[in-house]
Amino acid sequence: MRFSEAWLRAYVNPSLDTAQLVHQLTMAGLEVDSAEPAAGAFSGVVVAEILETAPHPQADRLKVCKVAAGQGEPLQIVCGAPNARAGLRAPLAMEGAELPGGLKIKRSALRGVESCGMMCSAKELGIDENASGLLELPADAPVGTSLRDYLQLDDTLIEVDLTPNRADCLSVEGIAREVALLNGLDLNPPATAPVSVTINDTLPVGLPAPEACPRYLGRMIKGVSRTAETPLWMKERLRRSGLRSLDAVVDVTNYILLELGQPLHAFDAAKLDGGIQARYAQPGEKLSLLNGQDIELHADTLVIADDRKALALAGIMGGSESAVGETTVDIFLECAFFSPALIMGKARRYGLATDSSHRFERGVDFGMQARAIERATRLILDIAGGEAGPVVEASSPGHLPKREPIALRSERIGRLLGLSIEPARVKDILSRLGLSPKETPEGWSVTPPGFRFDIAIEADLIEELGRVYGYDALPRRQPAIPTAMRPVSEHSLALDRVKDVLVDRGFQEAITYSFVDDAMQKLIEPGISGLPLKNPISAELAVMRTGLWVGLLDAALKNANRQQTRVRLFETGLRFVQRPEGLEQRKSIAALAMGTVNAEQWGEKTQPVDFYDLKADVEAIVRLTGRSDALSFAAGSHPALHPGQAAAVKLDGEFLGWIGMLHPRLEKQLGFEQNVFLFQLDQDILLQRAVPKFKPLSRFPQTRRDIALIVDANLPVDRLVDCARTHGGDLLREVSVFDVYRGQGVEPGKKSVALALIWRDDAETLTDAKVDAAVATVVEALAIAHEAKLRD
């Protein structure tokens, strides 16, 4: 919420400077993101009028202007603005003036023609980003007046970052209500007396869906002047709040939205057919919006319609067919209350985000509509003229939000806040909050007002008391919490230890959203449906993740797009999978690697990361559990992984996760220009640790035998290792692969695999004969099981 400090002080003017006001708002829970001057630092700029213009003799794009500045004879100014014309009133930086950035204006010659100053755009004065031409001022702007005084630019633009529960502060009046409360001052809202009805024209209003729209008000205003100019004071308040002036009627509706927090909309009455109703969209119904977007409406979307067609997305955006335009004479002004639950998420479904939907989703005061339509009517009549008809209201009281009394106990206040607030102070705070307190034996009975959707239980009231009393005034006490040393199972491996290993191996931890883009997730895991969110942050974050790869791939892609070619990321967190018995949440750890194995250096050639590099990372993690011997990798098929470089990871025969290279098709679709390698493991299985057990050191030496085997080129090496361990007997202590060879001396379709066999007997020294016999048994078993032959 962005607003002008001067506008706020028209409601309530505490004896605080800007810095103190900003601090007070922030400490009250309305965090101020920024407080900036309404204009840059400049001096010597006045309102001037261009009397006449002539072409520059030496430059086609420049004009020589005679300008009245209210100080004697007209000045000669050379100007290149396309909108410079006779009769225009615009800012003039006089000789000696200083503009933002330290620019000083001097008398100078431009292409041989003397210029005695500089006509200015809004950007050159630090007022706006618009640099397309001179800042056009009203025709009645007093020539010679200081521009800073005329536009009242000694103002501050304050931007407040509101939490979703504080919808009551999405207006200048809401912010002013807070300031008045915090400073014990009275609020001075603008007068909103009912407008005199001078015509009897009305349109019937209906509520076919009262649960979505329980209150709707409308009024005919005839004879509106579309050429009427929006007053400067309104234009400036809109601009300083981040809105551009469009025309008198639209400006008034935007002004009320900012002033009171109540969205309104004006229809061209000539384009309406019959009465108005707030109903759900019909199957296949379409609507052209004001932003030029054509949409097909969903059946659960609430629309404002006449007897023939949909006119607007209720609470979100109007339609282009019924919009006010240059030929509009009569308007139908609407003002409604829409249920937040029914509006929530609808704008994002259509790729929209509007000021109206932002407010209706969070909750608008359901008692505000009559006041808002009267205030808007008065402004329209004062600015654009016309005659107003009676307000027509359709209401369903049973569907309006209920405001039930809440019991507030004095004893409970002290327990939660840690201090005792005087009853008179409590009552004063509650009254200023608009909560209508009534005393009871235990404390008070409090009824929340219509603009506070966030107050529903006693704790909410106590939170408000603490906030208004002052967080910095609450006592600071160390909590007295009994602690006890609890046993930690040796069978559990700490997750932080796993993270440390990954960091040591060059990875960085990433933390991504638990909700992801549904389209991207379907690319990664097409057979699994993600749980859709009812109110997603955005259309790109609409479902709960079924795995961690989507977030990592998105992060890696962002890095790659910023010329970071070597990326190593890991993440731990929950994945959410829908099962027939309900939603399953599983803790996982996943990692991604792409680029080179090591960072670029002079002592070693660059080498791209491959499957085995990431496999080594998985083995390093599992080594922490003491269960390396139980780890296995089996070729498998995963829709997100390369068919020839994908493996299922198992631990003690239990499925642990997947490892592999991203499928080339997905690499291309996602925009990667190099291979990406991934793994994902189940935390609950991974973190089960084997308790170390001591074994006495053997007094007898071990013996090593190396064998080189010729086997089929496609045979996985782990099958040879498993076979050797199975048939090697109790004396075989270790089997490892130390060489794999393909090439000269080995026939095509075959490979040579060299195994190191370590033998030891803890009872006696092994003899060569005993070891040779055991090796022969292993070789025979390998020959039978895998047709392995000893290499010559």
N, C-alpha and C positions, 0 to 999 in steps of 0.2 A: 504494500500500500504506500503510494507516494503522494505527498500533499505539500502545500505551501504553508510555511509557518505563519505568515500573515493571515491566511485564511483561518487557520486554527485559532489564532488570537482574536479573531472577530467573534468567536464563540466563547472563549475563556482566555483571560490574559493574566497568567500568574506572574509574580515578581521574580522571574527567573530569566537568566540570559539563555541563549541558544544551547550552549554546552551543558548547562544545568538541566534544561528541559530534556535534552537527549539522554542524559544520564538517568534522569527520573523515569523516563519511559522504559529504558532498558532494564532498570532495576525492578520495574513493575511487571516484567515479563513480556513487554512489547519491544523486542530487540531492534534497535536502530542500526540498519546496515550502512547508511550514509547520510551525511548532512552537508549539502553543497550550496554555494551561493547561487541565486537565481540568475545571475549574469556575471560575466567576467569583470575584472577590475579595469574600469575606464573612466576618463574624465574629459570634459570639454566637448561632449557630444550633445547636440540640440536637435529639436524638431525643426525640420526645414521643409520648404515647398519648392518643387521645381516649377519655375515660371515658363520656361521654354527650352527646347532642345534643338541642336543643329548638328549635322554630321561633322566629324573630325576631318580636317583637310588631309591628314596624313595616315589615317587608320580607319578601315571600314567598320571595325567593331567598337569603336569608341564614339562617344557623343560629347559635345560641348554644351553644358547646361548653365542656364542662369538660375540661380537658387536664392530664394529669400530665406534669411536666417534670423529675421527680426532684429537685425543690428545695422541699420542704415541701408546703404546701397546693396543691391543683389550681388552675389559672389559668382565668379566663374569657376565651375567645377568640371573637370574631365572625368567621365564615368563610362564604364563598360558594361553596366548591368543591362540585361535585355528588357527589363520592365521599367527602365527610366523613361518617364514621359511627363509632359506638361500637366500640371494639376496634382501630381503625386506628392504626398507628404511622407517623408522618410527621414531616418537619422542622418545627420551631417556631423562629421568630426571636423571641428574648426582647426585653424592653424594653431599649433601649440597643444592640441589634444593628445592624450596618451591612451592607446588601445591595449587590450589584453595581450600579454606577451612582451610588453615594453615598447611597442611600436609608437614612435612619436611622429605626429603629422606636421609636415613643413610645407611651405609654399614651394612648388616645384613645377617643372615643365615636362609634360608628357607628349612626346613626339612633336616638340616645338610649340605646344600650346600650354600657357600657364594655367595651373590649377591651384586654387586657394583653399583646399581642404579635400575631404574624401567622403563621398556618400557610402553608407555602410549596409551590409547585410546582417542578418541575425547571427550568423556564424562568426563574423568578424568582431562582434560585440560579446561573444560568449553567451548568447541568449539561447541559441538553438543550433542544430547541425545543418539547417537549411542554408545553402550558399548559392542557390539558383538565381537570386536576384536581390534587389534592395528590400529591406524590411518595410513592408507597406503599413502605414499608420492610418487611423481613421481620418476622414476628410475634415473633421472639426478639431483635430489635434492642434493646440495653440503653438504657432510658429515662434521659435526663439526660446521655448521652454526647455529646460534640461531634460533630456530623455530619461535619465535615471529617476528623476522626480516624477515625470509624467507617467511612466510605466510602473512606478513604485518597485524598483528593482533591488532595493536594499532589503532583500528577503532571502530566506533559506529554504531549500527544497529537502525535505526529510523523507527518507524511505524506511519503512518499518517492515521487518520480516516477521509476519504473523504466523503463529502455529495454527494448524487447521481448526482447533477448537475455539479460536477467538474470531469467529465470523462477525461478532458485534462491533469489531474495530475496523471493518472494511469500509469505513466512511469517515469523513472529517468529523461528523457529529459523534461517531463512536469514539474516536481518538480524543475529542474534546471532552466527552463524558468521563473518560479516564483521567484526564488532566485535572478537571474540576474535582473529581473524587479525591485524587492524591493531594490536592492543595486546599481542600475544604472550601472551594469556591462555588458560586452558583453558575449554572449554564445559561447562555443567552442564545437560544436557537432562533432562527428566522421565523417571523410570523407566518402562519398558514391558515388564515381565516378562509372559510368557504367562499368560493367565487360566486358572484351573482349569476343566476341562470337567466339567459336572455332569449334562448330558443328552446323549443320542445323536442327537437330531433333526437332520436335514440336508436340504438340497435339492440335487439334481444340477445341475451347472453345465456348460455347453457353450460352445465357441468356434467357431461355423460360419464366422466371418470373422476368423481369427487375424492377418491383416495389419493390421486396424483395431484389434482388441483382443487383444493377445497374452497378457494376464494378467488374470484375474478371480478375486477371492476373495469368499466369502460365508459368513455365519454366522447360525444361528438363535439368537435370544434370547427365551426364553419367560417369561411372568409379569411383564411390565414394568408398573409403576404409572404410569398416565397422569396421575394427580393429583400426582405428585411435583413438588416445587418446585425449580427450578434454583437452585443456590447463589448467594449474592450475589457472591462473587468471580468466578464465571464470567459472570454477567450484566454485571458492570461491565467485564470485559475485552472482552466482545462489544460492549457499548455504546460503549466508547472506541475500538473499531475500526470503528465505523459500522454495526453489526448490531443489530437489535432482538431481544430475547428472545421466543421463541414458546412452546416447551415443552421439557421435559427432553431428549427424544431428538433433536429437531431442533437444539437448542442445542448438544448434544455434537458432532453432525456439523459444525456451523458452527465450533465451537471448534477441532476438529482441522484444518479447512481453514485457519484462521488460524495455528494453532500450528505445524503441520508442512507446510502447503501441499498436502495431499492431500485432494481432495474425496471425500466418502462420501455414501451415500444409504440411507435406511431404508424398506423396504416393509412394509406391513401383511401379515403372513404369511397371515392368513385370506383375503385377497383374491387370493392367488396360485393359479394352476392348473397344477400340475406343476412341472417343472424350470425353471431360468433359463438363458437363452442370450443372447449378444451377437451379433446378426445384423443384416443389412441389412433395411430396410423392404420390405414386399411391395407390389405395385402396388395403388394405391387405398386403402392402409391409412391409418387416421386415429388421432389421439391427442388427448386432452384434457389440457392441461398444468396444473400447479399454479397458474399465474397466471390461470386461467380461459379461456385461449386454446385454440381448437380448430383443429388444423392437419391438412392432408393431407400425408403424408410422401412425400418423393422417394425414388427407388429407391437412391440412393447415400448415404442417411442411415442411420447406425448407430443401432440401438435396443436397449434391454434388454427382453426379452420372456419370457413364460412359454410354456407349450405352446399357449395359445389366442390371446393378444393381445400387442400392444406395451404395455410398462409405462412406459417413460421414453425421452427423447432421450438417448442415451449421451453422458456428459460434459457435458451442457448443463442439462437440467431434468427432474424427475420428472413422472409423470402423476398426475392427480387421482384416478383410479379405484383406484389401489393405494396411495395416500398414507396415512400413519398419521393416525388421528383420535381422537376422544374414546373410542371403543369399542375401540381397539386394545389387545390384550393381548400378542400375540406379534409380533415383528418379524424381518425378514430384513435383515441389515446387509450391504451390498455395498461393495467397495473394489476399484478396477480401475486398470489403466494403458491409456490409449487413445493410439494413434499421433497425434502432432500434425498430420501431413499430412492425415489423414483427418478430423480434427475441425475443422481450420482453415476458417473461413468459413461453417460450417454454421449456427451460431447467428444470424449476421447475415442469412442467407437467410430465416429465419423471423421476423426482426425482434426477436431476443432478444440480450441481453448479460448473462451471468451470471458470478458469481465462479468457478464451476466451469469454464465454457468458457474464461474468460480464462487459467486456469492450464493446462488440457489443451492449448490451442492452442499454448502456448509451451513446453510440455514439463514433465512431472512426473517426479520420480525413480522409475524403474521398479523400484527395489529397496526402495521405501518401503512398499508395500501391507501386508505382513505386520505391520510395526511399527505402522502406522496403525490397522489393524483391532483389534489387541490393545489399543492405547491407548484407542480409542473404546469398546471393550467394557468395559474396567475402569471408565471414567467412567460409563457407563450403569448398570452394576451397582451402583456406589457411590451413584448419585443416585436411580435409579428402581427398583432391585432387579431381580429376575429370575434366570434360570439360563441359562448359555451352553452352546451345543453346540460341536462341533469346527469349525475353519475348513476349508472346502472350497475347494480351489484348482484352477483350470484354467489351464494355461500352455503357450505355444508358444515355447520358447527361441529357435528359429530366426528368429522374427519380432520378437524384442526388439531394441532398438537395440544396435549393436555399439560396443564401446569399444576401439579399436585403439591401440596404443602410438604416441606421437609423439616423434620425435627432437628434442632441444633442444641446440643447439651453443653452447658458451661464447663462441666468437668472434662468433656472430651476435647475441648479447645486446648486446655492446659496440657493434656496428655500428648497431643500431637504436635503442638507448637513449642512446648517446653517453657511456657510462661503464661501468666494470667493477665488477660486484657480486661480492663474495667468494663462492666456491663454497659455503661453509657457509651463508651467508645465502640463497643461491639455493635450496639444498636445504631449508632451514627453511621458506621461503615456500611452496615447492611442496608440502611435507608438510602444512602448515597449510591449504592450499587443498584437501586431500584428493586430491592428484594422484598419490600413490604413486611418487615418483621413484626410478629405479635408475641408478647411475652407469655411464657408458660412456666409452670413450677420448676422444670428442669433447665429452662433456658429460653429458647425462642422457637416459634413456628414460622418458617420462611417460605414464601411463594416466589419462585423465579419469574422474571419478566419475560415477555415474548422474544426479546432479542438475545437471551442467554440460553442457547441450546446445550451448553457445556456444563450446566449446573443441574445435577439430578440426585445426588446423595449428600450425606452430611460431610463427608471428606472434601467434596467440592467447595462447600461453604467455608470450611476451615482453611482450605487453600487460598480462597479469596481474602480471608481475614489476614493471613500471613503475608500475602502479596501486598495488600494495601498498607498494612502496619509497617512493612518494610523488611525485606529479607536481611538487610544488613543490620537491622535492629533486633533480630532474633538472637537469643543467647547461644553461645558456642560451647558445646559440651562434648566430651569424648564419650562415645557409647560404651556402656559397661556390658560387655558380652562375654559370658563364660566360654573359655576355650578348653579344648582337650586334645591331647595327642592321640590321633586315631591310627590304627595300624594300616600300613599300605602293603597290599599283596605283592609278593615277589613275582607272581605270575602275570602282572600287568606292566606293560612297557609304557612309559610316559610319552604322550604325543609330542611334547616339546623336544624330547630327545630325538625323535624322528625328524622334526623340523630342523634341528641343529645339524644333523647329518646332511640334509638336502642343501642347507645354506653353505655348509663346508664344501659341498661339491659344486657350488656356483649358481644355485637356484636362488630366486627371490620369491618371497611369499606374496601372493595376491589375495585380495579380498573382493569378491564380486557379488552382485545381487543374487539373492536366492530365487528371483523371478527373472525370466529370460524371454527372448523373442520366440514365439511359438513356431514361426516359419523356420528359423535356424535350428531349433531343437528337433523339428521333424526331419531335417536333413541329417542330423547326427544319429538320432534314434527313431527311425520312422515307425517302428512297431509299438511305441509306447506313447500314450497320450498324457500330456501334462495337465495338472489341475489348474483350471482357469481361475483368475482372480476376479472378484466381483467389482472391485474398484481399483484397477491398475494405475500405477504412476503414469504410464504412457502406453501407447499401442505396442511399443517394442519390448515392454516388460509386462506381458499380460498373463503368463503362466508360470507355475512353480517348476523349477528345474528338476529333471529326472536324472541328471548327472552333472558333473563339474566341468566337463569339456567345453560346453557352450561358452561359459564365462571366460575360461582361459583362452579359447580361440579368439574371442572378441578382443580381449586384452592384447594378445599377441599381434592381431591384425592392426590394432591402433599403433603398436610399437613399430611394426613393419612399415606402416604408412608415414612414419616419422624417421625413416632411414635407420632404424635400429634393427640390423639384420641378425644379430646374435641375441637370442632371447631364451631365458630359462625361467620358468614360472612354476610355482606349485600352489595348491590351495587345499585347505581342509574344511569340511563343512557337511551339511546335510543335503541329501538328495531325496526327492519326494516322488514316490511311485504309487499309483493307484492299484490296489489289489481288490479282489472280490469281497474280502472281509473288511476293507477300509483302506485309509491312506497309510502307507508304510514310509517311515522316515529312517534312512540309513546313513550313518556317518561314513564318510569316504575321504580318501586323500588322492589327489590327482596331480599330475605334472605334465609340463609341455616343454619341449626343447626343439630349437631350430637354429640354423646357422652353423658355425664352426665349433669343433670340440673345445678348443682353447681360444682365448682372446688373441688377436693378432700380435705377433712378436717376432724378433729377429732370429731367435735360436731354434725355432721349430717351424716346419711347413704347416700351412693351414690345411685342415682336414675337416670335411663336413661331418656333422654328427650323424650317426646311423642307429639302426635298431639295437645293436649290441652295446652302444654307449648308454642308452636308456635302460637296457637290461641290467647293466652293471650297477646303475643307480638303485634299481629295485632290489638287487642282490645285497647291496650295502645296507639297505633298510632292514631287510629280513635278517641279515647277519646280527642285528641288534637283539633279535628275539632268541638267538641261539638255536634256530631251527633251519639253518641253511640246508642241511641234508634233506629236509622235507619239502624244499622248494622245487617246483617243476614248471616247465613251460611247454604247452602243447599247441601245435598249429591249430588255428581256429578261424572262424569267419565272423566278422562284425561289420555291419553296414557302413560304419564310419572309417574303417581301416582298410589299408591296402590288402587285397586278397592273398598276396604272397608274403606279406610282412605283418602278420597279426598272430597273436598267441594268447591263449587263455592261461592265466597265472593260477597255480594251485599250491596250497600249503597243506601238507598232510592229507592230500587227496581232496581237500575242500576248496571249492571255487573261491579265489581271492579277488580276481579282477581281470582286466584286459591291458595289453600292451601292444603297440604297433605304430605303423606310419599312417598318417592321414591319407584317406583314399584320394588318388589323383583327381577324380571327378570333383570331390569337395574342395580340394586345393584350388582348383580353377574357379569353382563357383564362388568361393569366399574371397578370392583375390590374392592368395598367397603365391609368391614367385619362387619359393624354395620348399624343400621337403620339411614336414612338421611331424614330430614324433610325440606320442602321448602314452600315458598309462593312468589307470584308475584302479585303486585298491580299496577293499572294504576294511574300515578301521577296526571294527569289532573282532574280526578274524586276525588281522595283522598284529594287533597289540597284545595278543596272547603270548606270553613269554615262557620259555622253558627255563626252569630253575637250574642254575649251574650246579653240577655235582663233581666233587673232587674224585679224581682217580690217581692212585699211586703211580709214581714215575717208574717205568720199567727199567730193570737193571740190565736188560739184554738189548743188543743192537737190533736195528731194523734193517731190512734188505729191500732193495728196489730192483724191479725188473721192468724194462721198457719193451713194449711190443708195438709194431707198426702193422696195421691191418688194411687190406684192400677191401673196400665195401662199396655198395651202390651209392652214387653221388647224392641221391635224394634221401638217404637214410639219416634221420636225426641222430646226432652224436649221443644224446642222453640215453638212447636205447642201448648203445654199446656199454655205457657206464653202468646202467642199471643191471644189465646182464652180467657184467663182470662182478659187481657187488653180490649178486644173488648166488653165483656159483663159485665165488672165491673162498668161501669158508670163513670160519671165525678168525683166522689169522690175517686176513686181508683187511688192513686198517684204512687204506685210502686209495681212491682211484681218481686220476685227473688226466685231462687232455692237454698235451703240450704242443701238438702240431697237427695241422690239417693241410694236406698238399694235393694239388691238382696240377697236372702238367706232364712234362717229358718223363717217360718211364712208367706212367700210369695210364692205362688204356682209357679211351673216351667213355664217359658215363660212369666212371669210377672215381674214387678219391682215397687218399691214404690218410688214416687217422692214427696218431701215435698216442698210446696210453701209458701213463706211469703207474705201476702197481707197487704199493708199499706194503710189506709183510713184516709182522713181528709176533713173536711168542713170548708172553710174559713169564713163562715157566722155564724156558731154556733157550739157548742160542739155536737159531734155525740153521739147518744144513742145506747145502745147495740142492741135494737130491729132493728134500722135502719141498723146497720152494719150486724147483723145476716141475715137480709133479703137480703142484697147485696151479702153476702157470699153464701147464698143458691142459688141465681141466677147464680153465677159463677159456683158453683158445678153442678147445673142442666145443664148448657151449656156445661161443660166439659163431663158430662155423655152422652149427646146427640151426641156431635161431636166426642168424642174419647173413648166412653164406659168406662170412668173413674169412679172408685168407691172409696168412702172414706174408708181409711184403719181403721180397728177396733183398 
